[in-house]
Amino acid sequence: MRLFVALEIPSAVRQNLATLLNSFRSVTKEPRWVRAENLHVTLKFLGEVAEGKIDAIRSGLGEIRSDKPVALEFRGLGFFPNEKHPRVFWVGMEASPNLSTLRSQLSSSPQMWNNIAWWRHTSRMTLLAIPIAAYLLGSIPFGLLLTRAFGRGDVRKVGSGNIGATNVARAAGLLAGVFTLVLDVAKGAGAVLLAERLSNDSATWMMIAAFAALLGHCFPVWLKFKGGKGIATAAGMFLVLSPPACLSAVVLFLLVVVFWRYVSLGSVSAAAAMPLLIYSLWAPRHAPPVAVMIGSLAAALLIIYKHRGNLQRLVEGTEPKFSFSKNKGGE
């Protein structure tokens, strides 16, 4: 179970906070509010704790006291983890110096921390597992597996040699290509959703998982790090991170392919536009977290890098246009 230490709020202050929360009902859709009697000031988050350790921790807390009440002044309002996923409404406060004394006593209590150190370590291990699991998920070569399942051999020996949906469609038909597209999108989305659940909606860890899945697709350990070009997996991860940005990129991709019939040009155009789309469409009047911006830029550069051969052929005028013919390469 997750455990935190909180300060008790006087009933009058708690009621004022409840009144403030009620004022947001007219501007927030389907709000779910904490009851006034449950409002609290978190002093320290302890992490995952075994239920059997609660009594020992309570005993350790009994030794931590302050001779004077803690004075608090309000300093700002906001949402956690961010405006895009407003799970928690928070009120910033400035406290009197004895709050720091309480926190120091809490951090240095051997009896209490000895009972939760192992569980905090487990929580860190869980976070460490996120990029590893995301990479392994992204590294599943669905294009290669499906082409073999459809009895068409090794897709890497057909057309452009890529394991992505476009070349799979050329090698094994439209149905195999559609299945590959759906599964590649799903593994990108699945990696981000897994990180969302394990990290309590942390946009940073979701972006880390997204990029790890993209690396897994582009450089799968099972294929000697020679994988696909990442556009479908990127679509899946950005579909979860920012649906409006992803859908806008898909529209741009389709427009380029329809007008010029170059899948590679559509892929590069969508990838290049993604950082700007993320910045513009992340949340109304709010920019995305720095980690998301850095991750989206890194993803765009990786996808463009994986398409360097296509870009060279486009410049030379030798890049084949999209068709379902099995004897033509391209994407």
Secondary structure, DSSP 8 states (H G I E B T S, - for coil): -EEEEEE---HHHHHHHHHHHHHTTTTSSS-----GGG--EEEEEEEE--GGGHHHHHHHHTT---SS---EEEEEEEEEE-SSSEEEEEEEEEE-THHHHHHHHHHT-HHHHTTTHHHHHHHHHHHHHHHHHHHHHHT--HHHHHHHHTT---GGGSTT---SHHHHHHHH-HHHHHHHHHHHHHHHHHHHHHHHHHTTS-HHHHHHHHHHHHHHHHS-GGGTT-----HHHHHHHHHHH-HHHHHHHHHHHHHHHHHH--HHHHHHHHHHHHHHHHHHHSBTTB---HHHHHHHHHHHHHHHHHTHHHHHHHHHT------S-TT----
